[in-house]
C-alpha cells in the first residue's frame, strides 16, 4: 500500500506570504490521480487540485499544484485569511496523507 | 444545485450496526460513483470504499472488509453505508463524496454524519 507523507505537519505563516506544502509518496504515483483537498474546522473537505496540477471549479489561481513521481507540492502564492485550514493530499481516490495544518502566525 | 445530503447524527452501542444515508440532488446518482470517507475526532481522513450506483460494483478498504456494506437505491437517488460490529474506534464523522470513477477525485462532499460508539 502506498503511504503519503505530508510535510510540514504544521506551518505558521502570515496573510500575504507564500505557502509551500509537500506530499511525498512511498512509491511512484500517477500524476493523474494525485489530488489536494482543503478542510476547515467543522466542514467537509473541498476539492482544490486534481491530476496533480489542475484546479477544481472555482478555485482561485493562487493555488498551484505541481510534481510527479513521488514528490508533489501545493503552493499558495499569497495567503488570504480564508486559506488557513488543513490540507490533505490523496492518491488513486483512496489513501490520504496525514494532513498539513496551515495556521496564522 | 449539486449536493449530497446525509442523515443525522447517531449514537450506537459497541457491537451494534450503523447505516448512514447520502441523498444526491442536482444530478443522477448512476452517473457518478460514491465514496465513503471517515474522520475520527481530531484525526485525518480515511477512505472506506466506493460504490458504482450504475452497476453496484464495490471496492472496500481492506481494513473494513467484512464489516462494511455499501449500497444504493437509484429510485431515490440515495446511497447507503452500513458498518457492523461497531467499536469505540469507529467513532467518527462519516462523509459520502462523489467521484466519477474509482480512483477519481471527490468533487462533491456530503456535510458529514457524526457517529458516536459508546456504552
Interface residues (C-beta under 8 A of the other chain):
Chain A: X33 X35 X37 X39 X44 X45 X46 X47 X50 X51 X56 X57 X88 X90 X92 X93 X94 X95 X96 X97 X98 X99
Chain B: X35 X37 X44 X45 X46 X47 X50 X61 X95 X97 X99 X102 X103 X104 X105 X106 X107 X109 X110 X111 X112
